């Protein structure tokens, strides 16, 4: 039992098989996990396109239609699909990709191929993508980066303007860490359960994997909903100023 405790204590964050190239470090398992998730997402997309029908939908088509309908309704209720039609494919792509990445923990090879979302670098990359896209859209609407940030600055009480800058940073960091923390914790617990004797580990392992599926779904949904909220705050501010 003491050996199991020591083995569990050896599970640490930030340790990955690495590849060094031109002074840069690449986490191999994260890259492979992202590629696997990308192939699954593209495969599902092509499958739905090939089998799409106006009649009773199949399981995969029904799943995509349900998720798309949910995302469209969320965007419509916050700012309107016509105001930002690009948010539908962006949000759908993020949701499917993050969900697939999260559910890689359910595979029996999770000891060697951890979900890429359990590496903080990937959630940070996704959060930065949302941050940049949001402000690129703002710059496009205002006619350039300078006019965009000038417009934003005018919408805040001058002494409190630095708080807006802090909010942008904290929102981006929180968006990434919320996803990373929960998925990493799930992967950690699966690794600890695997230390139990096989005669008793199957029950907590099966139970936790079902719960982990739910957690992966919930946090993919939260990431997308927060993305919609952040875009809606920016675009609604733009629309209010235009009126």
C-alpha positions in Angstrom: 0.0 0.0 0.0 2.9 2.4 0.8 4.3 1.8 -2.7 0.9 2.8 -4.2 0.9 6.0 -2.1 4.4 6.8 -3.3 3.4 6.1 -6.9 0.4 8.4 -6.6 2.6 11.1 -5.1 4.9 10.8 -8.2 2.0 12.0 -10.4 2.9 15.6 -11.1 1.6 18.3 -13.4 3.6 19.5 -16.4 5.6 16.3 -17.1 5.4 15.2 -20.7 7.5 13.3 -23.2 9.3 16.2 -25.0 10.9 16.9 -28.3 13.3 19.7 -28.6 13.8 21.6 -31.9 15.4 25.0 -32.7 15.4 25.8 -29.0 11.7 25.1 -28.6 10.1 22.3 -26.5 7.1 20.3 -27.9 5.0 18.1 -25.6 4.7 15.0 -27.8 1.6 13.4 -26.0 -0.3 16.7 -26.3 0.4 17.1 -30.0 -0.6 13.5 -30.7 -3.7 13.9 -28.6 -4.7 17.1 -30.5 -4.1 15.3 -33.8 -6.3 12.4 -32.8 -9.0 14.8 -31.6 -8.7 16.7 -34.9 -9.0 13.5 -37.0 -12.1 12.5 -35.0 -13.8 15.9 -35.5 -13.0 15.9 -39.2 -14.1 12.3 -39.6 -17.4 13.0 -37.8 -17.9 16.1 -40.0 -17.4 14.2 -43.3 -19.6 11.4 -42.0 -22.5 13.7 -41.2 -22.1 15.4 -44.6 -22.1 12.1 -46.4 -25.1 10.7 -44.5 -27.2 13.8 -44.0 -30.8 13.3 -44.8 -34.0 15.3 -44.6 -35.8 12.3 -43.2 -35.2 10.7 -39.7 -31.6 11.5 -38.8 -29.1 8.9 -37.7 -27.3 9.0 -34.3 -24.4 11.2 -35.4 -26.5 13.6 -37.4 -29.0 13.9 -34.5 -26.1 14.7 -32.1 -24.7 17.4 -34.4 -28.2 18.9 -35.0 -28.9 19.0 -31.3 -25.6 20.7 -30.5 -26.0 23.1 -33.3 -29.5 24.0 -32.3 -28.4 24.6 -28.7 -25.5 26.8 -29.8 -27.7 28.8 -32.2 -30.3 29.4 -29.5 -27.6 30.6 -27.0 -26.2 33.0 -29.6 -29.7 34.2 -30.6 -30.6 34.9 -27.0 -27.5 36.9 -26.3 -26.9 39.0 -29.4 -28.6 37.4 -32.4 -27.2 35.0 -35.0 -27.5 37.7 -37.8 -25.2 40.0 -35.8 -22.4 37.4 -35.6 -23.1 34.4 -37.9 -19.5 33.3 -37.6 -20.0 32.4 -33.9 -22.1 29.4 -34.8 -19.3 27.4 -36.6 -16.7 28.8 -34.2 -18.6 27.6 -31.2 -19.6 24.3 -32.7 -16.0 23.6 -33.7 -14.7 24.5 -30.3 -17.3 22.3 -28.5 -16.7 19.2 -30.6 -12.9 19.6 -30.5 -12.8 20.2 -26.7 -15.3 17.4 -26.0 -13.3 14.9 -28.1 -10.1 16.0 -26.4 -11.7 15.6 -22.9 -13.0 12.1 -23.7 -9.6 10.8 -24.7 -9.2 10.1 -21.0 -11.8 7.3 -21.4 -9.6 5.3 -23.7 -7.7 2.4 -22.0 -4.4 4.0 -23.2 -4.9 7.2 -21.1 -1.7 6.4 -19.2 0.3 7.0 -22.5 -2.1 9.4 -24.3 -3.6 11.8 -21.8 -6.3 14.2 -23.0 -4.5 17.2 -24.5 -6.8 19.5 -22.4 -5.0 18.1 -19.3 -1.9 20.0 -20.6 -2.3 23.7 -19.6 -0.7 24.7 -22.9 -3.6 23.7 -25.0 -6.4 25.4 -23.0 -4.2 28.5 -23.0 -3.9 28.3 -26.8 -7.7 28.0 -27.1 -8.3 30.9 -24.7 -5.9 33.1 -26.6 -7.6 32.2 -29.8 -10.9 33.4 -28.4 -9.3 36.5 -27.1 -7.6 37.4 -30.3 -10.6 36.6 -32.5 -12.8 38.7 -30.3 -10.6 41.8 -30.6 -9.9 41.2 -34.3 -13.6 41.2 -34.9 -13.8 44.5 -32.9 -11.0 46.0 -34.9 -12.8 44.9 -38.2 -16.0 46.6 -37.1 -14.3 49.8 -36.0 -11.9 50.2 -38.9 -8.6 49.2 -37.3 -6.9 48.2 -34.0 -6.3 51.8 -32.9 -9.9 52.9 -33.4 -11.1 49.7 -31.7 -9.2 50.3 -28.5 -10.0 54.0 -28.6 -13.7 53.0 -28.8 -13.4 50.6 -25.9 -11.5 53.2 -23.8 -14.3 55.8 -24.4 -16.8 53.3 -23.1 -15.2 53.2 -19.6 -14.8 55.7 -16.9 -11.2 56.9 -17.4 -9.8 56.1 -13.9 -11.3 52.5 -14.1 -10.0 51.8 -17.6 -7.1 49.8 -16.3 -9.6 47.4 -14.7 -10.9 46.6 -18.2 -7.4 45.6 -19.2 -7.1 43.4 -16.1 -10.5 41.9 -16.9 -9.4 40.9 -20.4 -6.3 39.1 -18.9 -8.2 37.4 -16.0 -11.0 36.2 -18.3 -8.5 34.6 -20.7 -6.5 33.0 -17.9 -9.7 31.8 -16.1 -11.1 30.4 -19.3 -8.0 28.2 -19.8 -7.4 27.2 -16.2 -11.0 26.2 -15.5 -10.8 23.7 -18.4 -7.3 22.5 -17.6 -7.9 22.1 -13.8 -10.9 19.9 -14.1 -9.7 17.6 -16.9 -6.2 17.2 -15.3 -7.9 16.3 -12.0 -10.0 13.6 -13.7 -6.9 12.2 -15.4 -5.0 12.2 -12.1 -7.8 10.3 -10.4 -7.9 7.7 -13.1 -4.2 7.2 -12.7 -4.6 6.7 -8.9 -7.5 4.3 -9.4 -5.3 2.3 -11.8 -2.9 1.7 -8.8 -5.5 -0.4 -7.1 -5.6 -4.2 -7.6 -7.4 -5.2 -10.8 -9.9 -7.3 -8.8 -11.3 -4.2 -7.1 -10.3 -1.3 -9.5 -12.9 -2.1 -12.2 -15.8 -0.7 -10.1 -14.4 2.7 -9.2 -12.8 2.9 -12.6 -16.1 2.4 -14.4 -18.0 4.7 -12.1 -15.4 7.5 -12.4 -15.2 7.2 -16.2 -18.9 7.7 -16.5 -18.6 10.8 -14.2 -15.6 11.9 -16.2 -17.7 11.8 -19.4 -20.2 14.1 -17.8 -17.4 16.5 -16.5 -15.8 16.5 -20.0 -19.2 17.4 -21.5 -20.0 20.1 -19.0 -16.6 21.9 -19.3 -16.7 21.8 -23.1 -20.1 23.4 -22.8 -18.9 26.0 -20.3 -16.0 27.0 -22.5 -18.3 27.6 -25.4 -20.9 29.4 -23.4 -18.3 31.8 -22.0 -16.9 32.3 -25.5 -20.4 33.4 -26.6 -20.7 35.7 -23.6 -17.4 37.4 -24.2 -18.2 37.9 -27.9 -21.7 39.2 -27.1 -20.3 41.7 -24.5 -18.0 43.1 -27.1 -20.4 43.1 -30.0 -23.3 44.5 -28.0 -21.1 47.3 -26.7 -20.3 48.0 -30.4 -24.0 47.9 -31.3 -25.0 50.1 -28.4 -22.4 52.7 -29.4 -23.7 52.6 -33.0 -27.2 53.5 -31.9 
